[in-house]
Amino acid sequence: MSRIGVITFPGSLDDRDAQRAVRIAGAEPVALWHGSHSLEGVDALVLPGGFSYGDYLRAGAIASLSPIMAEVVDAANGGMPVLGICNGFQMLAEARLLPGGLIRNDHGAFICRDQRLRVENVSTAWTSQFAANAEITIPLKNGEGGFIAPADELARIEGEGRVVFRYLEVNPNGSLNDIAGVTNERGNVVGLMPHPEHAVEAGFGPDTDDAMRSGTDGLTIFTSAIAALVAA
């Protein structure tokens, strides 16, 4: 069975949810601590959402310097699948494992909603089981979710197909080009602002046309990683 580590930072909010998502997807979740230098032999990593260090300085900036991040950078550069969700996406951007950055929502308020997305890249370790251009709904909750990048970098991200998820119907935070998630050049590191771990179990996810809270679109992100590990 694949072992997927979920790192807890001071102020992490969704680490237990991410662990549960990993378990439901069929892998063994391994709780990791930000102050450790050991990844405990895991096969993949999840940096969960929350408010690490109270989002002081910039969201994810201080956490990106936590002791375990040295191991995360090495593992990511070595090809290990790494997923950053919301605050975890901010950490990966601050650690320069992902392009661009995340800033305060353009409307200045925290937002929480079920968000429609289009899956734009299905060749990453975390999206391989989606159909091309699949449209999914998973929860979104952030105050600093606006994706930015200089014009030349934004053009390169788009030109290289490194946009993984794009907002549909409404841009909730002012992200450039409606970008909700991106990947690194190799495709093993993915970050997104919405929360797939909150849409993995019927009865606890977004509403669908079939039933209230029945949405499980986020589960495919975790099963994709497990499939990538099995195939490796």
Secondary structure, DSSP 8 states (H G I E B T S, - for coil): --EEEEEE-TTBSSHHHHHHHHHHHTSEEEEEETT-S--TT-SEEEE--B-GGGG-SSTTTTGGGSTHHHHHHHHHHTT--EEEETHHHHHHHHTTSSSSEEE--TTSS-EEEEEEEEE----STTTTTS-TT-EEEEEEEESS-EEE--HHHHHHHHHTT-EEEEE-S--SS--GGGEEEEE-SSSSEEEESS-GGGSSSTTSS---SSSTT---TTHHHHHHHHHHHHH-
